[in-house]
Amino acid sequence: MAPRPQVQLIQSGALPATDRVGRYPKHTFNVRSMPFSVTPFGIAPVLPGETLKSLFMESRVITDPIKNPITGWKKDYFFFYVKATTLYGDAIRNMFIDLDDNVELSLTQGAAATTLPYYTARGGVPYLELAVRSITDTYFRDEGEFYNNKPLINGYPVAQIRETTWMDTLLDKDLVPEQSQLDAAADTGDLERLMLAFEQLRSMGLANITYEDYLASFGIDLQTQQEVDKPTLLMHVNDFQYPSNTVNPTDGTPSSAVSWVFRQGENKKRAFFKEPGFIVGVTVTRPKIFFGGQAGNLSAHMSRAWDWMPELLIAMPSHTLKKFDSVAPTAPATATLGPLGVRTTTTDQYFVDMRDLLNHGDQFQNRLLFDPAQNSNLSEINGIQLPDSTLNWRYPTEAQVKLFFKTLGQEYIREDGYFALSIMGKQRDATPNANLSLS
């Protein structure tokens, strides 16, 4: 017969002396979100000098009933380390410097009212809201874009559509110089040299060059303060699932929903925290979508020799830019109408880099004929009426994502779970109760 385990009581104050001990906080969450919203689900403070040894999460996720019974959805969870100084700068630095005064930050920065989206009570410092803004600006926006210059969904920043498509470099004609501006150049040779220089910069990601970018072209890695302060991605998990379909036995009505179960952990890569800050979790749910604003495939418009990337012009990639008209149905027959179709309202012409068709691909569907007037049957292809009149195709609106769902007022993804941390540092558990251990 095996010996019974012995129970030993160890008082917190009698823990063996050591420089670093572990702490193991567990954060639970129960949230709802909408498609494409950057939704937070937890915030955990960390101290300078601590090390994250492991991070484990579990969650159960289910959507409200959706219209399309076959198109899949992708669920992402992200965990970031955000420095406190990234959120409040000198206010945080001064708070730690003036230890004698023990300044109460909530007196100047506290929330005026209790807010539900970020679960912050009145008087609380809105660290989580500011952290989500910083995360959005860094990881969910292109250069020059910010969390607040795009529409909000369910009170949260919107994430980009991530479908791979030739529209990656879709440009309004107003962003390309007019002929009258080009005529001021010295000669054709100057124009070609300028275009080649721009293409070389664009290929290196330096089209909008900064001083740091200039130094990087020489192989010098100079981190800017923005780079130093930006949130750090600690862990990312995701899963793609197809809808489950059921039938109501009483009336035979079909119903579809998507569900996920996550049990994910990371203990191979440790993270050392140099400054006080927070571990912040955000989640994004993206259904696979089709673009209702695209009238046809781009391959049908490879109608010039330049569209086929001839070897003789390989050193002049500017030739792959193709201009298309997007005008009212009264357009002359000579108009070069492109894959975004003939629209009922006049919009600007646009340019497409035909190389992107080769590199990124295209969509194809034969379910719905192009209808620029907000086709009400887009749910058949899980579609969104994009690109819009401004050629935006990356950011949907709240009204658009609600159309994925079957019932008005039931337009959410609901999830319940927790994440658990294993952190090494100097913070000991000072709970008066004895710790119970088995030996």
C-alpha positions as a Markdown table, in Angstrom:
| # | Residue | x | y | z |
|---|---|---|---|---|
| 1 | Met | 0.0 | 0.0 | 0.0 |
| 2 | Ala | 1.5 | 3.3 | -1.0 |
| 3 | Pro | 2.2 | 5.8 | 1.8 |
| 4 | Arg | -0.3 | 8.6 | 2.2 |
| 5 | Pro | 1.0 | 12.1 | 1.2 |
| 6 | Gln | 2.1 | 14.3 | 4.1 |
| 7 | Val | 0.5 | 17.7 | 4.4 |
| 8 | Gln | 2.9 | 20.5 | 5.4 |
| 9 | Leu | 1.9 | 24.0 | 6.4 |
| 10 | Ile | 4.4 | 26.7 | 5.4 |
| 11 | Gln | 3.8 | 30.2 | 6.6 |
| 12 | Ser | 4.2 | 32.9 | 3.9 |
| 13 | Gly | 6.8 | 34.7 | 6.0 |
| 14 | Ala | 8.9 | 31.6 | 6.3 |
| 15 | Leu | 9.5 | 31.1 | 2.6 |
| 16 | Pro | 13.1 | 30.2 | 1.8 |
| 17 | Ala | 15.3 | 33.3 | 1.1 |
| 18 | Thr | 15.9 | 33.7 | -2.6 |
| 19 | Asp | 16.5 | 36.5 | -5.1 |
| 20 | Arg | 13.6 | 35.5 | -7.4 |
| 21 | Val | 10.4 | 33.7 | -6.7 |
| 22 | Gly | 7.4 | 32.9 | -8.9 |
| 23 | Arg | 4.0 | 34.3 | -9.0 |
| 24 | Tyr | 1.1 | 32.7 | -10.9 |
| 25 | Pro | -1.8 | 35.1 | -11.5 |
| 26 | Lys | -4.9 | 33.9 | -13.3 |
| 27 | His | -7.2 | 36.3 | -15.2 |
| 28 | Thr | -10.7 | 35.3 | -16.3 |
| 29 | Phe | -12.7 | 36.9 | -19.0 |
| 30 | Asn | -16.3 | 36.8 | -20.5 |
| 31 | Val | -16.6 | 39.1 | -23.4 |
| 32 | Arg | -18.5 | 39.7 | -26.6 |
| 33 | Ser | -17.2 | 41.2 | -29.8 |
| 34 | Met | -18.1 | 41.9 | -33.4 |
| 35 | Pro | -16.3 | 40.8 | -36.5 |
| 36 | Phe | -13.1 | 42.8 | -37.2 |
| 37 | Ser | -13.2 | 44.7 | -33.9 |
| 38 | Val | -9.9 | 44.8 | -31.8 |
| 39 | Thr | -11.5 | 43.7 | -28.5 |
| 40 | Pro | -9.6 | 43.6 | -25.2 |
| 41 | Phe | -10.2 | 40.7 | -22.8 |
| 42 | Gly | -7.7 | 41.2 | -20.0 |
| 43 | Ile | -4.9 | 43.4 | -18.5 |
| 44 | Ala | -2.2 | 42.2 | -16.1 |
| 45 | Pro | 0.4 | 44.5 | -14.5 |
| 46 | Val | 4.1 | 43.5 | -14.5 |
| 47 | Leu | 7.0 | 45.0 | -12.6 |
| 48 | Pro | 10.5 | 46.0 | -13.8 |
| 49 | Gly | 12.9 | 43.2 | -13.6 |
| 50 | Glu | 10.3 | 40.4 | -13.9 |
| 51 | Thr | 10.5 | 37.6 | -16.4 |
| 52 | Leu | 7.5 | 35.9 | -18.0 |
| 53 | Lys | 8.2 | 32.2 | -18.0 |
| 54 | Ser | 5.0 | 30.9 | -19.5 |
| 55 | Leu | 1.6 | 31.9 | -20.6 |
| 56 | Phe | -1.4 | 29.6 | -21.0 |
| 57 | Met | -4.9 | 30.3 | -22.1 |
| 58 | Glu | -8.2 | 28.5 | -22.5 |
| 59 | Ser | -11.4 | 29.8 | -24.1 |
| 60 | Arg | -14.8 | 28.6 | -25.5 |
| 61 | Val | -16.1 | 30.8 | -28.3 |
| 62 | Ile | -19.4 | 30.8 | -30.3 |
| 63 | Thr | -21.0 | 33.2 | -32.7 |
| 64 | Asp | -24.6 | 34.2 | -32.8 |
| 65 | Pro | -26.6 | 32.6 | -35.7 |
| 66 | Ile | -25.0 | 33.6 | -39.0 |
| 67 | Lys | -26.5 | 33.7 | -42.5 |
| 68 | Asn | -23.9 | 31.9 | -44.6 |
| 69 | Pro | -23.7 | 28.2 | -43.7 |
| 70 | Ile | -20.4 | 27.2 | -45.5 |
| 71 | Thr | -17.9 | 30.1 | -45.3 |
| 72 | Gly | -15.3 | 29.8 | -42.6 |
| 73 | Trp | -14.2 | 32.2 | -39.9 |
| 74 | Lys | -10.8 | 32.8 | -38.3 |
| 75 | Lys | -10.2 | 33.7 | -34.6 |
| 76 | Asp | -7.0 | 35.3 | -33.3 |
| 77 | Tyr | -5.8 | 36.0 | -29.8 |
| 78 | Phe | -2.9 | 38.4 | -29.2 |
| 79 | Phe | -0.9 | 39.1 | -26.0 |
| 80 | Phe | 1.2 | 42.2 | -25.8 |
| 81 | Tyr | 3.6 | 43.8 | -23.3 |
| 82 | Val | 2.8 | 47.6 | -23.1 |
| 83 | Lys | 5.1 | 49.8 | -21.1 |
| 84 | Ala | 3.3 | 52.2 | -18.7 |
| 85 | Thr | 5.5 | 55.1 | -20.0 |
| 86 | Thr | 4.1 | 54.4 | -23.5 |
| 87 | Leu | 0.7 | 55.3 | -22.2 |
| 88 | Tyr | 1.4 | 58.4 | -20.0 |
| 89 | Gly | 5.1 | 59.3 | -20.6 |
| 90 | Asp | 6.4 | 61.8 | -18.1 |
| 91 | Ala | 3.3 | 61.5 | -15.9 |
| 92 | Ile | 4.3 | 57.9 | -15.1 |
| 93 | Arg | 8.0 | 58.7 | -14.8 |
| 94 | Asn | 7.3 | 61.6 | -12.4 |
| 95 | Met | 5.0 | 59.4 | -10.3 |
| 96 | Phe | 7.8 | 56.9 | -9.6 |
| 97 | Ile | 10.4 | 59.7 | -9.0 |
| 98 | Asp | 8.3 | 61.5 | -6.5 |
| 99 | Leu | 7.9 | 58.6 | -4.1 |
| 100 | Asp | 7.6 | 60.9 | -1.0 |
| 101 | Asp | 4.6 | 62.7 | -2.5 |
| 102 | Asn | 3.0 | 59.4 | -3.7 |
| 103 | Val | 1.1 | 61.3 | -6.4 |
| 104 | Glu | -2.4 | 59.9 | -7.1 |
| 105 | Leu | -2.6 | 59.7 | -10.9 |
| 106 | Ser | -6.3 | 59.1 | -10.9 |
| 107 | Leu | -6.8 | 62.7 | -9.7 |
| 108 | Thr | -5.8 | 64.0 | -13.1 |
| 109 | Gln | -6.2 | 61.0 | -15.4 |
| 110 | Gly | -9.1 | 59.1 | -13.8 |
| 111 | Ala | -12.2 | 58.2 | -15.9 |
| 112 | Ala | -15.1 | 60.6 | -15.4 |
| 113 | Ala | -17.6 | 57.7 | -15.6 |
| 114 | Thr | -17.7 | 53.9 | -15.6 |
| 115 | Thr | -17.1 | 52.5 | -19.0 |
| 116 | Leu | -18.2 | 49.0 | -20.1 |
| 117 | Pro | -16.1 | 48.4 | -23.3 |
| 118 | Tyr | -12.8 | 48.7 | -21.2 |
| 119 | Tyr | -14.3 | 47.6 | -17.9 |
| 120 | Thr | -13.0 | 50.6 | -16.1 |
| 121 | Ala | -14.8 | 52.1 | -13.1 |
| 122 | Arg | -15.2 | 55.8 | -12.5 |
| 123 | Gly | -11.9 | 57.2 | -11.2 |
| 124 | Gly | -9.9 | 54.4 | -12.6 |
| 125 | Val | -6.9 | 55.2 | -14.9 |
| 126 | Pro | -7.8 | 54.1 | -18.4 |
| 127 | Tyr | -4.6 | 52.1 | -19.0 |
| 128 | Leu | -6.4 | 49.4 | -21.0 |
| 129 | Glu | -8.1 | 51.8 | -23.4 |
| 130 | Leu | -4.8 | 53.6 | -24.1 |
| 131 | Ala | -3.0 | 50.3 | -24.5 |
| 132 | Val | -5.5 | 49.1 | -27.1 |
| 133 | Arg | -5.0 | 52.4 | -29.0 |
| 134 | Ser | -1.3 | 51.9 | -29.0 |
| 135 | Ile | -1.6 | 48.3 | -30.0 |
| 136 | Thr | -3.9 | 49.2 | -32.8 |
| 137 | Asp | -1.7 | 52.0 | -34.1 |
| 138 | Thr | 1.3 | 49.7 | -34.1 |
| 139 | Tyr | -0.1 | 46.4 | -35.4 |
| 140 | Phe | -3.4 | 47.0 | -37.0 |
| 141 | Arg | -2.8 | 50.2 | -39.1 |
| 142 | Asp | -0.7 | 51.1 | -42.1 |
| 143 | Glu | 1.8 | 53.9 | -41.9 |
| 144 | Gly | 0.1 | 57.2 | -41.5 |
| 145 | Glu | -3.1 | 55.6 | -40.2 |
| 146 | Phe | -4.3 | 55.7 | -36.6 |
| 147 | Tyr | -6.9 | 54.0 | -34.4 |
| 148 | Asn | -9.3 | 57.0 | -34.5 |
| 149 | Asn | -9.3 | 57.8 | -38.2 |
| 150 | Lys | -11.1 | 54.6 | -39.1 |
| 151 | Pro | -14.6 | 53.6 | -38.0 |
| 152 | Leu | -15.2 | 52.0 | -34.6 |
| 153 | Ile | -17.0 | 48.6 | -34.4 |
| 154 | Asn | -18.9 | 48.0 | -31.1 |
| 155 | Gly | -16.9 | 50.8 | -29.5 |
| 156 | Tyr | -13.5 | 49.3 | -30.5 |
| 157 | Pro | -11.0 | 50.0 | -33.2 |
| 158 | Val | -11.5 | 48.1 | -36.5 |
| 159 | Ala | -8.9 | 45.6 | -37.7 |
| 160 | Gln | -8.0 | 45.4 | -41.4 |
| 161 | Ile | -9.4 | 42.8 | -43.8 |
| 162 | Arg | -6.6 | 40.4 | -44.4 |
| 163 | Glu | -7.7 | 38.7 | -47.6 |
| 164 | Thr | -4.8 | 38.5 | -50.1 |
| 165 | Thr | -5.8 | 40.4 | -53.2 |
| 166 | Trp | -4.4 | 42.5 | -56.1 |
| 167 | Met | -6.0 | 45.5 | -54.4 |
| 168 | Asp | -3.0 | 45.7 | -52.1 |
| 169 | Thr | -1.8 | 48.7 | -54.1 |
| 170 | Leu | -5.1 | 50.0 | -55.4 |
| 171 | Leu | -4.5 | 53.8 | -55.9 |
| 172 | Asp | -6.8 | 56.7 | -56.6 |
| 173 | Lys | -5.7 | 58.7 | -59.6 |
| 174 | Asp | -5.4 | 61.8 | -57.4 |
| 175 | Leu | -2.4 | 60.1 | -55.7 |
| 176 | Val | -0.5 | 59.9 | -59.0 |
| 177 | Pro | 0.9 | 63.2 | -60.5 |
| 178 | Glu | -1.2 | 64.7 | -63.3 |
| 179 | Gln | 0.3 | 65.1 | -66.8 |
| 180 | Ser | 0.5 | 68.9 | -66.4 |
| 181 | Gln | 2.8 | 68.3 | -63.3 |
| 182 | Leu | 4.8 | 65.8 | -65.2 |
| 183 | Asp | 5.4 | 68.1 | -68.1 |
| 184 | Ala | 7.5 | 70.4 | -65.9 |
| 185 | Ala | 10.2 | 67.7 | -65.8 |
| 186 | Ala | 13.3 | 68.2 | -67.9 |
| 187 | Asp | 12.8 | 65.2 | -70.2 |
| 188 | Thr | 11.7 | 61.6 | -70.5 |
| 189 | Gly | 15.0 | 60.4 | -69.2 |
| 190 | Asp | 14.5 | 62.4 | -66.0 |
| 191 | Leu | 11.0 | 60.9 | -65.5 |
| 192 | Glu | 12.3 | 57.4 | -66.0 |
| 193 | Arg | 15.1 | 57.9 | -63.5 |
| 194 | Leu | 12.7 | 59.4 | -60.9 |
| 195 | Met | 10.3 | 56.5 | -61.3 |
| 196 | Leu | 13.1 | 53.9 | -61.1 |
| 197 | Ala | 14.4 | 55.6 | -57.9 |
| 198 | Phe | 10.9 | 55.6 | -56.4 |
| 199 | Glu | 10.4 | 51.9 | -57.3 |
| 200 | Gln | 13.7 | 51.0 | -55.6 |
| 201 | Leu | 12.6 | 52.9 | -52.5 |
| 202 | Arg | 9.2 | 51.3 | -52.6 |
| 203 | Ser | 10.7 | 47.8 | -52.9 |
| 204 | Met | 12.7 | 48.5 | -49.7 |
| 205 | Gly | 9.6 | 49.9 | -48.0 |
| 206 | Leu | 11.1 | 53.4 | -48.0 |
| 207 | Ala | 8.6 | 55.3 | -50.2 |
| 208 | Asn | 7.8 | 57.6 | -47.3 |
| 209 | Ile | 11.4 | 57.9 | -46.1 |
| 210 | Thr | 12.4 | 59.2 | -42.7 |
| 211 | Tyr | 15.9 | 59.9 | -41.3 |
| 212 | Glu | 15.9 | 56.5 | -39.6 |
| 213 | Asp | 14.9 | 54.9 | -42.9 |
| 214 | Tyr | 17.8 | 56.7 | -44.6 |
| 215 | Leu | 20.3 | 55.3 | -42.1 |
| 216 | Ala | 18.7 | 51.8 | -42.4 |
| 217 | Ser | 19.6 | 51.9 | -46.2 |
| 218 | Phe | 23.2 | 51.9 | -45.0 |
| 219 | Gly | 22.7 | 48.9 | -42.8 |
| 220 | Ile | 22.5 | 51.0 | -39.6 |
| 221 | Asp | 19.8 | 49.8 | -37.1 |
| 222 | Leu | 18.9 | 53.0 | -35.2 |
| 223 | Gln | 15.9 | 52.4 | -33.0 |
| 224 | Thr | 13.7 | 55.5 | -32.7 |
| 225 | Gln | 12.0 | 56.3 | -29.5 |
| 226 | Gln | 8.7 | 55.2 | -31.1 |
| 227 | Glu | 10.3 | 51.8 | -31.8 |
| 228 | Val | 11.5 | 51.5 | -28.2 |
| 229 | Asp | 8.1 | 52.4 | -26.8 |
| 230 | Lys | 5.9 | 50.3 | -29.1 |
| 231 | Pro | 4.0 | 47.3 | -27.7 |
| 232 | Thr | 5.8 | 44.0 | -27.9 |
| 233 | Leu | 3.9 | 40.9 | -29.1 |
| 234 | Leu | 4.4 | 38.1 | -26.6 |
| 235 | Met | 2.1 | 35.4 | -28.0 |
| 236 | His | -0.3 | 34.9 | -30.9 |
| 237 | Val | -2.7 | 31.9 | -31.4 |
| 238 | Asn | -5.4 | 31.5 | -34.0 |
| 239 | Asp | -7.7 | 28.9 | -35.5 |
| 240 | Phe | -9.9 | 28.7 | -38.6 |
| 241 | Gln | -13.3 | 26.9 | -38.3 |
| 242 | Tyr | -16.3 | 26.3 | -40.6 |
| 243 | Pro | -19.9 | 26.8 | -39.4 |
| 244 | Ser | -21.8 | 24.0 | -37.7 |
| 245 | Asn | -25.3 | 23.6 | -39.1 |
| 246 | Thr | -28.4 | 22.5 | -37.2 |
| 247 | Val | -32.1 | 22.2 | -38.0 |
| 248 | Asn | -34.9 | 23.1 | -35.7 |
| 249 | Pro | -36.9 | 19.9 | -35.3 |
| 250 | Thr | -40.2 | 21.7 | -34.8 |
| 251 | Asp | -40.3 | 23.8 | -38.0 |
| 252 | Gly | -37.3 | 22.6 | -40.0 |
| 253 | Thr | -35.6 | 26.0 | -39.9 |
| 254 | Pro | -31.8 | 25.7 | -40.5 |
| 255 | Ser | -29.4 | 27.6 | -38.2 |
| 256 | Ser | -25.6 | 28.0 | -38.5 |
| 257 | Ala | -23.0 | 29.2 | -36.1 |
| 258 | Val | -19.2 | 29.0 | -35.7 |
| 259 | Ser | -17.5 | 27.8 | -32.5 |
| 260 | Trp | -13.9 | 27.4 | -31.3 |
| 261 | Val | -12.2 | 25.8 | -28.3 |
| 262 | Phe | -8.7 | 27.1 | -27.4 |
| 263 | Arg | -6.1 | 25.4 | -25.1 |
| 264 | Gln | -2.9 | 27.1 | -25.9 |
| 265 | Gly | 0.3 | 27.8 | -24.1 |
| 266 | Glu | 3.8 | 29.2 | -24.7 |
| 267 | Asn | 6.8 | 28.4 | -22.4 |
| 268 | Lys | 9.7 | 28.3 | -24.8 |
| 269 | Lys | 10.3 | 32.0 | -25.3 |
| 270 | Arg | 10.8 | 34.1 | -22.1 |
| 271 | Ala | 10.1 | 37.8 | -21.9 |
| 272 | Phe | 12.1 | 40.1 | -19.6 |
| 273 | Phe | 10.3 | 43.3 | -18.6 |
| 274 | Lys | 12.7 | 46.3 | -18.2 |
| 275 | Glu | 9.9 | 48.7 | -17.2 |
| 276 | Pro | 6.6 | 48.6 | -15.3 |
| 277 | Gly | 3.8 | 47.9 | -17.7 |
| 278 | Phe | 1.0 | 45.6 | -18.6 |
| 279 | Ile | 0.3 | 42.3 | -20.4 |
| 280 | Val | -2.7 | 43.1 | -22.5 |
| 281 | Gly | -4.8 | 40.5 | -24.4 |
| 282 | Val | -6.9 | 41.5 | -27.5 |
| 283 | Thr | -8.9 | 39.3 | -29.8 |
| 284 | Val | -10.0 | 39.7 | -33.5 |
| 285 | Thr | -12.5 | 37.5 | -35.3 |
| 286 | Arg | -12.4 | 37.7 | -39.1 |
| 287 | Pro | -14.8 | 35.8 | -41.4 |
| 288 | Lys | -13.6 | 34.9 | -44.9 |
| 289 | Ile | -15.2 | 37.6 | -47.1 |
| 290 | Phe | -15.7 | 38.4 | -50.7 |
| 291 | Phe | -15.7 | 41.9 | -52.1 |
| 292 | Gly | -19.2 | 42.9 | -53.4 |
| 293 | Gly | -17.6 | 46.0 | -55.0 |
| 294 | Gln | -15.5 | 43.9 | -57.4 |
| 295 | Ala | -17.4 | 43.2 | -60.7 |
| 296 | Gly | -15.0 | 40.6 | -62.2 |
| 297 | Asn | -11.6 | 39.0 | -62.3 |
| 298 | Leu | -8.6 | 41.1 | -63.0 |
| 299 | Ser | -7.1 | 38.6 | -65.4 |
| 300 | Ala | -9.7 | 39.6 | -68.0 |
| 301 | His | -8.0 | 43.0 | -68.1 |
| 302 | Met | -4.5 | 41.8 | -69.0 |
| 303 | Ser | -5.1 | 43.4 | -72.4 |
| 304 | Arg | -1.7 | 45.2 | -73.1 |
| 305 | Ala | 1.7 | 43.8 | -73.7 |
| 306 | Trp | 2.9 | 45.6 | -70.6 |
| 307 | Asp | 0.3 | 43.7 | -68.4 |
| 308 | Trp | 2.2 | 40.5 | -69.2 |
| 309 | Met | 5.5 | 41.8 | -67.7 |
| 310 | Pro | 7.8 | 41.5 | -70.8 |
| 311 | Glu | 11.4 | 40.8 | -70.1 |
| 312 | Leu | 12.5 | 43.9 | -72.0 |
| 313 | Leu | 10.6 | 46.1 | -69.5 |
| 314 | Ile | 11.6 | 44.2 | -66.3 |
| 315 | Ala | 13.9 | 47.0 | -65.3 |
| 316 | Met | 11.1 | 49.5 | -65.6 |
| 317 | Pro | 8.4 | 48.3 | -63.2 |
| 318 | Ser | 6.4 | 51.5 | -63.6 |
| 319 | His | 5.0 | 50.1 | -66.8 |
| 320 | Thr | 3.0 | 47.6 | -64.8 |
| 321 | Leu | 0.7 | 50.4 | -63.4 |
| 322 | Lys | -2.5 | 50.4 | -65.3 |
| 323 | Lys | -5.2 | 53.1 | -65.2 |
| 324 | Phe | -8.9 | 52.2 | -65.1 |
| 325 | Asp | -12.0 | 54.4 | -65.4 |
| 326 | Ser | -14.8 | 54.1 | -62.9 |
| 327 | Val | -17.7 | 56.2 | -64.2 |
| 328 | Ala | -21.4 | 56.4 | -64.6 |
| 329 | Pro | -23.2 | 53.9 | -67.0 |
| 330 | Thr | -23.2 | 56.7 | -69.7 |
| 331 | Ala | -19.5 | 56.2 | -70.2 |
| 332 | Pro | -18.3 | 56.1 | -73.8 |
| 333 | Ala | -17.4 | 52.8 | -75.3 |
| 334 | Thr | -13.8 | 53.8 | -75.3 |
| 335 | Ala | -13.6 | 54.0 | -71.5 |
| 336 | Thr | -11.2 | 51.6 | -70.0 |
| 337 | Leu | -13.5 | 50.1 | -67.4 |
| 338 | Gly | -11.8 | 47.8 | -64.9 |
| 339 | Pro | -12.5 | 45.0 | -62.4 |
| 340 | Leu | -14.4 | 47.4 | -60.1 |
| 341 | Gly | -17.1 | 47.8 | -62.7 |
| 342 | Val | -19.4 | 50.5 | -64.0 |
| 343 | Arg | -20.9 | 52.3 | -61.0 |
| 344 | Thr | -24.1 | 54.3 | -60.7 |
| 345 | Thr | -22.2 | 57.3 | -59.4 |
| 346 | Thr | -19.2 | 58.9 | -60.9 |
| 347 | Thr | -16.0 | 58.2 | -59.0 |
| 348 | Asp | -12.3 | 58.9 | -59.7 |
| 349 | Gln | -10.2 | 56.8 | -62.0 |
| 350 | Tyr | -7.8 | 54.4 | -60.3 |
| 351 | Phe | -4.5 | 52.7 | -60.8 |
| 352 | Val | -3.7 | 49.0 | -60.3 |
| 353 | Asp | -0.2 | 47.4 | -60.2 |
| 354 | Met | -0.7 | 44.4 | -62.4 |
| 355 | Arg | 2.2 | 42.6 | -60.7 |
| 356 | Asp | -0.1 | 42.3 | -57.6 |
| 357 | Leu | -2.3 | 39.9 | -59.5 |
| 358 | Leu | 0.7 | 37.6 | -59.9 |
| 359 | Asn | 1.9 | 38.0 | -56.4 |
| 360 | His | -1.3 | 38.1 | -54.4 |
| 361 | Gly | -4.1 | 36.5 | -56.4 |
| 362 | Asp | -7.8 | 37.3 | -57.0 |
| 363 | Gln | -11.3 | 36.2 | -55.9 |
| 364 | Phe | -13.8 | 34.4 | -58.0 |
| 365 | Gln | -17.5 | 33.9 | -57.5 |
| 366 | Asn | -20.5 | 33.1 | -59.8 |
| 367 | Arg | -23.3 | 33.6 | -57.3 |
| 368 | Leu | -24.1 | 37.3 | -57.6 |
| 369 | Leu | -23.9 | 39.6 | -60.6 |
| 370 | Phe | -22.2 | 42.9 | -59.7 |
| 371 | Asp | -24.6 | 45.4 | -58.2 |
| 372 | Pro | -23.2 | 48.8 | -57.1 |
| 373 | Ala | -26.4 | 49.6 | -55.3 |
| 374 | Gln | -25.6 | 47.7 | -52.1 |
| 375 | Asn | -26.7 | 44.2 | -53.0 |
| 376 | Ser | -28.9 | 42.9 | -50.3 |
| 377 | Asn | -28.0 | 39.3 | -51.2 |
| 378 | Leu | -24.3 | 39.6 | -50.3 |
| 379 | Ser | -24.7 | 37.0 | -47.5 |
| 380 | Glu | -24.8 | 34.4 | -50.2 |
| 381 | Ile | -21.1 | 34.9 | -50.7 |
| 382 | Asn | -20.3 | 36.3 | -47.2 |
| 383 | Gly | -19.7 | 39.5 | -49.0 |
| 384 | Ile | -19.0 | 43.1 | -48.0 |
| 385 | Gln | -19.8 | 46.1 | -50.2 |
| 386 | Leu | -16.2 | 47.1 | -50.7 |
| 387 | Pro | -14.2 | 48.8 | -52.2 |
| 388 | Asp | -16.4 | 51.8 | -51.6 |
| 389 | Ser | -16.4 | 55.1 | -53.5 |
| 390 | Thr | -13.2 | 56.2 | -51.8 |
| 391 | Leu | -11.5 | 52.9 | -52.9 |
| 392 | Asn | -11.3 | 51.7 | -49.2 |
| 393 | Trp | -11.3 | 48.0 | -49.2 |
| 394 | Arg | -9.5 | 47.3 | -45.9 |
| 395 | Tyr | -11.8 | 48.6 | -43.2 |
| 396 | Pro | -15.5 | 47.5 | -42.9 |
| 397 | Thr | -18.1 | 49.4 | -40.9 |
| 398 | Glu | -20.2 | 48.2 | -38.1 |
| 399 | Ala | -23.3 | 48.2 | -40.3 |
| 400 | Gln | -21.5 | 46.0 | -42.8 |
| 401 | Val | -20.3 | 43.4 | -40.3 |
| 402 | Lys | -23.8 | 43.1 | -38.7 |
| 403 | Leu | -25.0 | 41.8 | -42.0 |
| 404 | Phe | -23.1 | 38.5 | -41.4 |
| 405 | Phe | -25.7 | 37.6 | -38.8 |
| 406 | Lys | -29.2 | 36.2 | -39.1 |
| 407 | Thr | -31.1 | 38.2 | -36.4 |
| 408 | Leu | -31.1 | 41.9 | -35.6 |
| 409 | Gly | -29.7 | 42.5 | -32.2 |
| 410 | Gln | -27.9 | 39.1 | -32.1 |
| 411 | Glu | -24.7 | 40.1 | -33.9 |
| 412 | Tyr | -21.9 | 39.1 | -31.6 |
| 413 | Ile | -19.1 | 36.6 | -31.0 |
| 414 | Arg | -19.4 | 35.4 | -27.3 |
| 415 | Glu | -16.5 | 33.9 | -25.4 |
| 416 | Asp | -15.5 | 32.7 | -21.9 |
| 417 | Gly | -12.1 | 31.8 | -20.7 |
| 418 | Tyr | -9.0 | 32.7 | -18.8 |
| 419 | Phe | -5.2 | 33.2 | -19.2 |
| 420 | Ala | -2.6 | 32.2 | -16.6 |
| 421 | Leu | 0.9 | 33.6 | -16.2 |
| 422 | Ser | 4.0 | 32.2 | -14.7 |
| 423 | Ile | 6.3 | 35.2 | -13.7 |
| 424 | Met | 9.6 | 35.2 | -11.9 |
| 425 | Gly | 10.5 | 38.2 | -9.8 |
| 426 | Lys | 10.8 | 39.5 | -6.3 |
| 427 | Gln | 7.1 | 39.8 | -5.4 |
| 428 | Arg | 6.2 | 37.3 | -2.7 |
| 429 | Asp | 2.7 | 36.2 | -1.7 |
| 430 | Ala | 2.0 | 38.0 | 1.5 |
| 431 | Thr | -1.4 | 36.5 | 2.1 |
| 432 | Pro | -1.9 | 35.9 | 5.8 |
| 433 | Asn | -3.3 | 32.4 | 5.3 |
| 434 | Ala | -0.9 | 29.5 | 5.3 |
| 435 | Asn | 0.2 | 27.9 | 2.0 |
| 436 | Leu | -0.9 | 24.3 | 1.7 |
| 437 | Ser | 1.6 | 22.0 | 0.0 |
| 438 | Leu | 2.0 | 18.3 | -0.4 |
| 439 | Ser | 5.3 | 16.5 | 0.2 |
